[in-house]
């Protein structure tokens, strides 16, 4: 019992001394500079800094998450705007190209204003890279007829071969079956421009039967449809001579011509509603008359032969019947 009282007295004394010491220190040292405060700050400051840093990190991380989400949303909106602008730009490019083509067609229409023409779109073509035969979206309802001339770019494309109410088939001058009566614009010397699908791979057409007795025709000369053509209106530009050679008979010349039309990329064409009013010359009329007379004689001869054969057959039949 006494020991417990003594221990309590000792503890009380120690606490009293400690409190007195702390009071003495607080009186001797200014506020915040006493060893106890210093010691506390020394021990607590690192922990406080760590807590502050961790708090700042959490705050920054949260801000970064919000910023990242905002950036993703902004990027999405920007990408949508880019896609929209790209589509609009592509449409503007297509519209510009179409406008340029239509302007070329309008210039062509003005150049050949003497002819009644109508514009048409190409809607289909034969297989292959070239527009040798193709179909347009205008026909008899628009005044188009068989033998209507077709133009595009800077000149002649071909001729209409079949017509429906709202469509027409065109055979271009590059087709193997095409032959155009043409002439050199500077000399009026005539020639034939023959279609050749193998030669057009080199970008040229055949020029044959050129009459140039005085050697006035040269490479680079312009070739147009001639006045004596049966189906093509006169003066339509076909192309320019790119090669010229003497034929073996030394009477005519042959070579190649570079057409002024791009036969790989036809989209819009100009079709004439005016047809060529062909009046055959005296020689042509005489030749046609001779050919018709010859054809009539051959037809008459065939008829007589058939009649004789029929009579002989009847006689033989009768003879056989008499037996």
Phi, psi and omega in degrees: 000316179293324180297320180295319178295321180294320179295320180295321179295320180296315180297319179295323180294319180296315180297323179296318179296318180297315180296319179296321179295319180294321178295319179297316180297320180293332178282319184289313184264146176297167182293133177086356180244005180288157183301325181294312179298319179299315181297318180296315179297321181299319181281327186272329186304312179301319179295320180295318178298318180297318179295319178296316179298317180296319177297318178297320179298314179298319179296317179294321180297316178297318178296321179295321178298315179295318180295319179296318178296320178295320179294320178298317179295320179294319178297321178297315179296318179296320179296321177297320178295319179298316179298318179296315180295323179296316179297317179296321180294319178298318179295319179296321179296315179297318179297321180295316179296318179296319179297320178296318179295318180293327177294320177298318179295321178295319177298320179295319179298318179293325180294324180249048184293344177291340182257139176283119186231162176218141179279151179210157178256142174281126184247345176195164178207167175291164179295156181113173183279339188255149176272072180278322173221132183208170183241141178245166186265023175231150182212214185297330178297339180256009178088010179276139182230166171300137183081006170297136180280148181237133181230161175194166179059249181245004183184215192284134175256310183173212186215149180283132181248334178219149183223136170241181181301318182229027177206163176205146177260136183241134170255120183276166185286353177272349182294148182299334182271004185265135173221122183245126174286120187229175176208155176281126188295330183281334185238346185065014174290135186271157178200179177239132173257113185256133178291146181203104185292338175282321181289329182292341174300335176268001178085019182225167175237164179278135172244120185226164174056040177280125176266108182220070185297327185263007179055044179265350182268136184226163174299135182101347179291149182275139179242131181231168175294142187271165178290336185266004178295139182285327188240338183263135177294146186286150171084007179278127183295133178253313180172198183232141181294127179249344179204143183211131181219154176285138175283167182297332181279354181060015179254329181232172178232156177225163180179210181226154181230137176266115183290156180268357181256140175274101185276008174263337190227050178280130177232313176239144180226165177243125185246133180277134171269350174276128178258155178289125176267089186276124175246110183295146178289174180300317179297317179296319180297316179297318180296317178297321180296317180296318181294321178294319179296319179296318180295322179294319179296317180296321179294320179294319179297320178296322180294317179296320179298320179295320180295316180298318180297322180293318179295316178300323179293321178294319180296316180295319180298318181295320180297318180296323181293326179293330177293000000 
